[in-house]
Amino acid sequence: MATKKQYKNFAELLAGSDKPVLVDFYAIWCGPCRMLVPILEQVSTLLKDKVQVVKIDTERYPELATEYHIHALPTLVLFKDGQPVERIEGVLPPEDIVSRVQPLL
């Protein structure tokens, strides 16, 4: 499950994590983004403590959406050692997300 934490910037969030970070780029008005919430909770449960799940509102942080070329919502980006290593656009079942992310952990 995604936890709410405050960071000065996105780089600090990535640098401060001792495990890969799965970022959900979303917007409040996005219907598919809302559908992804329970799916990400299942993904978090399936991956246990292997990944940190973080949600980034693209309306509040448009510069991050631009920097990481987020053109469709929702978009999941897996960061490992501060670098993006996998990108998933749209809504997928939890098993499909896990199968794409787990080999990279």
N, C-alpha and C positions, 0 to 999 in steps of 0.2 A: 504494500500500500504506500502511496506517496505521502511523504511527511512534509509539513510546512516548516521551513527554516528560512532565516534571513541571511543573505550574503551581500557583500558590497558590490560584487559583480559576478558574472557567469564564470570567468576564469578562476576566481576564488573557489567557487562551488566545485568545479572540476578538479582543481588542484587539491582541495581538501578532502576528497573522497578516496578511501582506501580500496574501493572496488569500482568496476565499470559503472557508468551512469547512463540509464535509459531515460532520455528526455522525450516527453510528450509535448510537442508544440501544438497548441490548441487555441480556440477562441470560444468565449462564452456563448456566442450566438450560433455556434456550429453544432448541428444535430448529431452527426456522426461522432463528433468529439465527445459528446455526452454518452453515446453508446459505448465508447471505449473505456469509460471509467470502471465499470465492473470487470471488464476484460483485463485491464491492467492490474486490478486487485488479484485476479486469478494468476496472472503471469508472475506477480510478486510472490505469491504463495508457492507456485511451482518452482521458482528459482531460489526460493528461501533467502539466504543472506549473500547470494552471489552477485547481486546487482542492486544499485540504488535507483529508485524510480523518482523522477522529478517532473513536475508540470510547469511549462512556461507559456504564459498567455501572450500570444503574438500581438494582441492589441496594446498591451502594456509595454511590451519590449519589441517593437518593430525592428530595431537595429539588429537584434539577434536573429530574427526571421530573415532579414536581408543577408546577414553574414553567412548563414547556413543554408541559403537558397531554399527557404520554405515557401513553396508555391501552392501546395495543396494541404488541406487540413482534414483530419489530423495527420501529422507526420511524426513518427518515432525515429529518433537518432540515438544510436548507441555510441557512447564515447568511452574509449579505453586509453588510459594514460594521457587524457586531455584531448585526444584526437577522435574525430568521427570515424567509425569503422563499419557501421551498418546503418541503412536507412530503410524505413518501412512506411509507405504512404497508404492511407486509408484504414479501414477497420478489418482486422483479421481475427479468426478464433484464437484463443489463448495458446493452444497447442502449436499453431503455425508461427506465432511470434516467438515462442520458446525455441522451436526448432531452428529458427533463423539466428537467434541471439546466442543460444547456449554454446555452440562451437567456438564463439569468439571470446568467451569469458575466461 
